[in-house]
């Protein structure tokens, strides 16, 4: 088996695609964080109706549902009840909230591509069904609802801040793996292209030992990579919706685990190369 330029490009392409994916995802999460910050500022300036809130309490069962940040979340039936019951015409405060949300959160560049949902669905996912009902069916924006909305918006901001930090950890891990794997790939290609039939027995044995060393180097990359993935997962506490961060980040790529997939391909080539070398050594005895 001989390694070719196509092999090298294939391996490098997997890692390059992962790198590009992280860059795009980070930009999107930062855009969302800034959009929620702008939304919180606008909500803070909206006047509220005096007196106790009526209808469903926004403080029962309200929570964000975005999981890792951009693109992750399950409505979990979160829109149930919205649009039902005795809906009243919203007051100016609730209209202002809606306008603010549409002009900030729903106006990020990737919103249509990533979500493409309605205001009612989006706020149910982000803030929970109870608060969503209050924001769409109450006659006015009562002070308790406003406080709950600001609190949940702050949670959405902090969630995206944590996700940006996790993406940065993943980027460092990916860059470190690329730095180690690309030279290994180049060396495997170089070893494979040498005409083994023209080499002396001692040189072949040196090549065989070198393939074993390169396999050990790949194993070290895998161990470090697994430790890095575990660290990122611990920082975000994945749930049953998305089993781990890599599955979420790289779900649209050909390899959900790009580093481990690349190591597996390199390992296959190394084993094939070592067997070829060993056969050639047997013929020299």
N, C-alpha and C positions, 0 to 999 in steps of 0.2 A: 504494500500500500504506500503510495506517495502522496504527500500533502501538496496541495496546489494553491495558487493565488486565490482561486475560488473558495477553497476551504478557509483561508485566512480572512477573506472578505466576509464570508458567512459568519464566522465567529465574531469578528469586529462589529458586524452589522447588528447583531443581537444586543451587544453592549451599548452601541451608539443609539439604538432605538430606545433603550431604557433610559439613557442619559437625557435624550430629547423629551421623553415623556415626563420625567421629573421636572424639567425646566418649565414645561407648559403647565403642569399641575400646580407648581409653586406659584406661578403668576396668577392662576385662577383663584387659588385660595387667598392670596394677598388681596386681589381685587374684591373678593367677597368680604374679607375682614374690613377693608376700608369702606365698603358699601354699608355694612352694618354699623360702623362707627358714625358715618354720615346720617344714617337712619336714626340712630339713638340721639344724635344732636337735634334733629328735627322734631322728634317726639318730645324731647325735653321742653321744647318751646311751645308745644300745643296746650292751650288751656283746657281744663277739665270741668265737668259738672260737679258742683258741690253736692254733698250728701252721700249716703251709702249707695253702693252699686246694687242693681237689681238683676235678677236672672242668675245664670250659672256663675259660680265663683271661679275666678281665674287661677286660684291658688290650689285647686284640687286636680291632681294628675297632669299638671302641665310640665312639659319637658321638651327639649330639643330632640330632633330625631335624625340628625345629619351624620351620626356615626363618626367617620374620619374627616369630614369636611366636605369639600365640593363633590357633589355627585353621589354621596352615600346617604341612604336613609330609607326608611320604610314608613309609609303612612300608617300602617298598623290599624287601619280603620279610622285614622285621625280626622278624616273629613266627615265622619258620621255626625249627623245633626245639623250640619251647616246647610242652610237653605231651607230647612224644615221648620215646623212650628209656626208661631205667629210672628213673622219677620216684620220689623218696622223700618221706616225710612231712616237711615243713619243720620246722626247730627253732624254739625260741621267738624267736630273733633275727630270723629271716626273717618270722615271723608279726608281730613288732613292726614291721618295715619295712613290710609290707603294710598293717597297721592305720594306721600313720603316713601313708602315701601316700593311703589312702582318705579319711582324716579331714582332710587338708590339700589336696593337689593335686586330688583327685577331688571335693572338696566346694566348690569355687568355684561361685558362683551360676549361671554360664553353662555349667557342664561338660556337662550332659546335652544342652543345645541345641547346643553347639558341637562336642562330641566324641562323647559317648554310646558309649564303647568300654569294654572290660574292663581290669582291672588289668594283665593280661599284655600286652595290645596297647599300652597307654599307656606302660608302662615300656620296652618295646622301641623305641617311637618316640622317647622322651625320652633313654634311656640307651644304646641300641644293643642288638642281639640277643644278643650274648655275655653281657653283664651281666644282661640280662633272664633268660636261661637260668639263670645262677647264682643269681639271686634267687628263682627258682621251682622249681628242681630240686635244688639242693644241700641236704644235710641240715642245715647250720648256716650262720650268717653268719660267714664267715672274715674276718680282719682285712684282707687285700688287697681283698676285695669291698667292705668298708665304706669303705676309702679311695677306691676307684674310684667308689663311689656318691656320696660326699661331693663328689668332684672334679666329677663330671658334673652333680650338682645345682647346684654353684656356676656351672658353665657355663650351665645353664638360667636361673639368676638373672641372670647378666651379659647373656645374650642378650635377656632381656626388658627389662633396663635400657637396652640400646642401642635396642630397639624403641620404648620410651617416648620416648627422645630424638628418634628419627626422627619419631614422631607429633607431637611438639611442633614440630619444624621444619616439618612439613607443615601444622600448624595455623596457624603464623605466615604461611606462604606463602598459604594459603587465605584468611585474614583480610585479607591485603594485597590479594589479587586482588578480593575482595568489595568492599573499600573503594573500589577504582578502577572496578569494573564497574557497580555499582548506579547511581552518578551518570550514567554514560554511558547506561545503559538509560533512566533518567528523561529525559535530554535527547533521546534518539532519539524517545521517546514524545511529548514536547512538540513537537518539530519536525514530527512526522508529523500531529499533530492540528491544526496551523495550516492554514486554507483557502488553498492555494497560489494559487488563481485570483484571490484578492483582493490579492495581494502585487505590489509593483513589481519590475521587472527587477533593480534593484540589490539589493533584499532577497533575491530568489531566488538571486542569485549569492553573496551572503553565506552563505545557507543551504547552498549547494553546497560552498563552501569549508569550512564547519564540518563537514559530513559527512566530508570528506576528513581533517580533523584528528582527528575521532573514530575513524576507521579506523586512523590512525597510532597513536593512543592504545591501541587494541585490540592492534595489532601489538606495542607495547611490553610490554603485559601478557603476551602469549604468550611473548615472548623471556625475560622475567623468570621466568615460570612454568616454562619448560623448564629454565632454569638451576637453579631450586629443586628440581625433580624429579630432575635429575641429581645434585644434592648429596645428597639423601635416599637415592637408589639406591647411591651410592658408600659411604655410611655403613653400609649393610646388605649390600652385595655380593649382589644377587639371583642366583639360580641358575636352572637350566632348569625347576624346578618352578613358580616364579612369575616371569615375566619382569621385572616392576618392582613397586615398592611400590604405585603407584596401582592397578594391576590387582588386587592383593590387597585393598587397603583398600576399594575401591569396586566390587568385583565384583558386589554385589547391587543396585547402583543402576541407574537407567535409563541413566546416563552413566558409563562407567569413568573418563573424564577430565573431571570436571565443569567445571573452569575453561575448558579448551580447547573443550568442547562449548558452553558459554555464549557464549564469544567468537565461535564460528562462527555461532551464532544471531543475535547482535547484528550481526555482519558482514553476514549476509544481509539483515537489515532496513535497514542503512545503505546497502548497494548498491541495494536496491530504491528507497529514499527518494531517493538521489541521481539515479537514472535518471528518477524521476518529476519531480524538480525540473528536470532538464535538458530534458525534453520540454516542460515548461511554459515554460522560457526560450526554446526554439525558437519556440513559438507567439507570443511577444512581439516577435520580430524583424520 
